[in-house]
Structure formats: C-alpha cells, structure tokens
Amino acid sequence: KSTEPIKADRVLLYVNGMGCPQCVTNVDIQLARLKGVRSSRVDLGKGVVEVELYNKGQPSPAQLAKAVAGDFT
C-alpha cells in the first residue's frame, strides 16, 4: 500500500484469481499503462506476474496493486 516509488528493477506480484488467457491479457494491458513499467510476464499456473521496471519513474506498490485489482487480489 506504499505510495513511494519502487527502487528495484523487477517486482514479483502474486495475483489471486487469474484463471484464463484473457486474465493474462487484462493484467498485461493494465500494467503496460503504468509509467515506469517496461514489461510484464504472467505465469498463469503459479499466479505470479514478473514486472520489469525502468530506472526512472517507477510506480509504487499501491499503483501496481490498483492496476490489477479490478478482478483480482
């Protein structure tokens, strides 16, 4: 819930509720809209999203959570 920018280059998100390829697409689209996100890779089987960030303008944990919170926790 922190609003401080993330200082790491990569972040792992554990997302509950992803169950189909459309879920993966929705998560990718929402994360791509955030300033500072370079790429994301979803492992549907594990419910994990690896997010690669730029060095500047990185999002906060709260922004990442909000981006995927529509249908997921």
C-alpha atoms as one frame of an Amber mdcrd trajectory, in Angstrom:
protein
   0.000   0.000   0.000   3.045   2.210  -0.074   2.933   5.199  -2.401   6.726
   5.521  -2.570   8.227   4.608  -5.964   9.756   1.141  -6.116  13.536   1.250
  -6.269  14.043  -2.248  -7.718  14.299  -3.094 -11.428  11.933  -6.085 -11.100
   8.925  -6.870  -8.980   7.004 -10.111  -8.420   3.255  -9.783  -7.929   1.236
 -12.657  -6.535  -2.199 -12.344  -8.130  -5.096 -14.499  -6.940  -7.999 -15.164
  -9.290  -6.265 -15.387 -12.672  -7.686 -18.408 -14.430  -7.596 -17.909 -18.183
  -5.582 -16.371 -21.028  -7.946 -13.388 -21.099  -6.976 -12.682 -17.473  -3.328
 -12.629 -18.526  -4.090 -10.175 -21.318  -6.044  -7.897 -18.972  -3.232  -7.851
 -16.410  -0.632  -7.139 -19.115  -2.701  -4.261 -20.527  -3.305  -2.662 -17.132
   0.348  -2.875 -16.128   1.545  -1.546 -19.504  -0.482   1.615 -18.869   1.609
   2.495 -15.822   4.506   4.898 -16.211   7.746   3.080 -15.476   6.653  -0.420
 -16.491   8.893  -1.844 -19.207   7.322  -5.297 -19.486   5.371  -7.939 -17.624
   5.328 -11.722 -17.783   2.485 -13.719 -16.299   2.817 -17.297 -15.081  -0.824
 -18.328 -15.051  -0.154 -21.650 -13.340   1.622 -20.043 -10.379  -0.437 -16.852
 -10.276   2.707 -14.752 -10.460   3.450 -11.673 -12.552   7.041 -10.545 -13.030
   7.146  -6.834 -13.786  10.277  -5.227 -15.213  10.630  -1.527 -14.426  12.547
   1.395 -15.937  15.174   3.108 -13.815  13.178   6.350 -13.597   9.508   6.991
 -12.975   8.879   3.651 -11.344   5.403   3.021  -9.995   4.604   2.490  -6.335
   3.331  -0.765  -4.830  -0.077   0.908  -4.475  -0.168   1.720  -8.209   0.714
  -1.851  -9.159  -1.949  -3.243  -6.817  -4.568  -0.859  -8.204  -3.696  -1.828
 -11.785  -4.514  -5.493 -11.179  -7.210  -5.084  -8.526 -10.192  -4.998 -10.894
 -10.952  -8.713 -10.799  -8.005  -9.998  -8.807  -6.432  -9.724  -5.354
